[in-house]
Amino acid sequence: MKLILIFGPQAVGKMTVGKELENITGLKLFHNHMTIDLVLKFFDFGTTSFMRLVNSFRFQIMEEVAQSNQEGLIFTYVWAFDQQEDWDFVDHISSIFEQNGGEVYYVELEAELNERLGRNKSPYRLEQKPTKRDVDFSERELKSSMDEYRLNSLEGELKKKNYLRMDNTLLSAKEVAEKIKQTFVL
């Protein structure tokens, strides 16, 4: 049982890399907007009800997968390293798999801002993430989050056994997925 956690700032390519990894490993992709876009139909982003439901759906799905006979799951996440609640979230989802005998693999992506701004408008992203279709709003959110949060780790901050950090500015999603597969022998 494996959890592949792909994290990094918005539009760094987490979902696209996750899809490529799904294609070459058979692990199922559970990207973070699957729950966000569902719950946004009922509650505003960031409200107590929104957060409770998003996390509840995520935890329940992960618990079911971790206890199943599937090989594992790929999950994408924007991790704010300066927010304790994000550390707690990652610890919790990791423990779901670890308590069921699974291993967690941490993949941190980073890319230059101009590349991320281009990816923010990609047809695949807009197709998969309805809330990103207002590109002007999405771009403002992407830029403002850089001032508000620290969305990549500091050198040596993550002390995880199975950890890979990649600058994927000039790499295709397929190249990144292949590197992940090779590094962790998936």
C-alpha positions in Angstrom: 0.0 0.0 0.0 1.4 3.4 -1.0 0.5 7.0 -0.7 2.3 9.2 -3.2 1.8 12.8 -1.9 2.6 15.4 -4.7 2.8 18.9 -3.3 3.9 22.4 -4.3 2.4 25.7 -5.2 -0.6 26.3 -7.5 -0.1 25.5 -11.2 3.3 23.8 -10.6 1.9 20.7 -12.3 0.8 18.4 -9.5 -2.3 17.1 -11.1 -0.7 16.7 -14.5 2.2 14.8 -13.1 -0.2 12.8 -11.0 -2.1 11.8 -14.1 1.1 10.7 -15.8 2.1 8.8 -12.7 -1.3 7.1 -12.6 -0.9 6.1 -16.3 2.5 4.4 -15.6 1.9 2.9 -12.2 -1.8 2.0 -12.1 -2.2 3.9 -8.8 -5.4 6.1 -8.8 -5.1 9.9 -8.8 -7.1 11.8 -6.2 -6.3 15.4 -6.9 -7.2 18.0 -4.3 -9.8 19.8 -6.5 -12.0 16.7 -6.6 -13.2 17.5 -3.1 -12.8 21.3 -3.3 -15.0 21.7 -6.4 -17.6 19.4 -5.0 -18.0 21.2 -1.7 -17.8 24.7 -3.3 -21.2 24.0 -4.8 -22.6 24.1 -1.3 -20.3 26.2 0.9 -17.9 29.1 0.4 -14.2 28.4 0.3 -12.6 28.5 3.7 -15.8 28.4 5.8 -16.0 26.0 8.7 -18.5 23.8 6.8 -16.3 23.8 3.7 -13.2 22.8 5.5 -14.9 20.1 7.5 -16.5 18.5 4.5 -13.4 18.7 2.3 -11.3 17.1 4.9 -14.0 14.5 5.8 -14.3 13.3 2.2 -10.5 13.2 1.8 -10.0 11.3 5.1 -12.8 8.8 4.4 -11.5 8.1 0.9 -8.0 7.6 2.1 -9.1 5.4 4.9 -11.0 3.1 2.6 -8.1 2.9 0.1 -5.6 2.3 2.9 -7.7 -0.6 4.1 -8.4 -2.1 0.7 -6.5 -4.4 -1.5 -5.6 -1.6 -3.9 -1.9 -0.8 -4.5 -2.3 2.8 -3.2 -3.2 6.3 -4.1 -1.7 9.5 -5.6 -2.8 12.7 -3.8 -2.0 16.3 -4.7 -1.9 19.1 -2.2 -0.8 22.8 -1.8 1.1 22.6 1.5 1.6 25.9 3.3 4.8 25.2 5.2 4.2 28.2 7.5 0.8 26.9 8.6 0.8 24.3 11.4 -2.6 23.0 10.3 -1.1 21.9 6.9 1.7 20.0 8.7 -1.0 18.4 10.9 -3.1 17.5 7.7 -0.1 15.9 6.1 0.8 14.0 9.3 -2.8 12.7 9.5 -3.1 11.5 5.9 0.4 9.9 6.2 -0.7 8.1 9.4 -3.8 6.7 7.7 -1.6 4.7 5.3 1.2 4.0 7.8 -1.2 2.6 10.4 -2.4 0.2 7.7 1.1 -1.0 6.8 1.6 1.4 3.9 4.4 3.6 2.9 4.2 7.3 2.1 6.3 8.9 -0.7 6.7 12.7 -0.6 7.2 14.5 -3.9 7.8 18.3 -3.8 7.5 20.2 -7.1 8.7 23.7 -7.7 8.7 25.8 -10.9 9.4 29.4 -11.9 6.6 31.8 -11.7 6.3 32.5 -15.4 6.0 28.8 -16.1 3.3 28.4 -13.4 1.4 31.4 -14.9 1.4 29.6 -18.3 0.3 26.3 -16.8 -2.5 28.1 -14.9 -4.2 28.5 -18.3 -3.6 25.1 -19.7 -6.7 23.4 -21.2 -6.3 20.2 -19.1 -6.2 22.3 -15.8 -9.2 24.3 -16.8 -11.1 21.2 -17.8 -10.4 19.3 -14.6 -10.7 22.3 -12.2 -13.9 24.3 -12.8 -13.0 26.9 -10.1 -9.8 27.8 -12.1 -11.8 28.7 -15.2 -11.9 32.4 -14.1 -8.3 32.7 -15.1 -7.9 36.3 -14.0 -9.1 35.4 -10.5 -7.0 32.3 -10.5 -3.9 34.2 -11.5 -4.4 36.8 -8.8 -4.9 34.1 -6.2 -1.7 32.3 -7.4 0.3 35.5 -7.1 -1.2 36.6 -3.7 -0.6 33.2 -2.2 3.1 33.6 -2.7 3.0 36.7 -0.5 0.8 35.1 2.1 2.2 31.6 2.4 5.5 29.7 2.0 4.5 27.0 -0.5 7.9 25.2 -0.9 10.0 23.8 1.9 13.2 25.2 3.1 16.4 23.2 2.5 16.5 20.3 5.0 13.1 21.1 6.5 11.5 17.9 5.4 13.1 14.9 7.0 11.1 12.2 5.4 12.5 8.8 4.4 10.9 8.8 1.0 11.3 12.3 -0.2 12.0 13.8 -3.7 12.2 17.5 -4.6 12.2 18.5 -8.2 12.3 21.7 -10.2 10.0 20.8 -13.0 10.1 24.2 -14.8 11.8 22.7 -17.9 10.5 19.1 -17.5 7.4 17.5 -19.0 4.9 15.9 -16.7 5.8 12.5 -18.2 9.5 13.1 -17.4 8.7 14.0 -13.8 6.4 10.9 -13.4 9.1 8.6 -14.8 11.7 10.1 -12.3 9.2 9.5 -9.4 8.6 6.0 -10.6 12.3 5.2 -10.9 13.3 6.9 -7.6 10.8 5.1 -5.5 10.7 1.9 -7.6 6.9 2.1 -8.1 
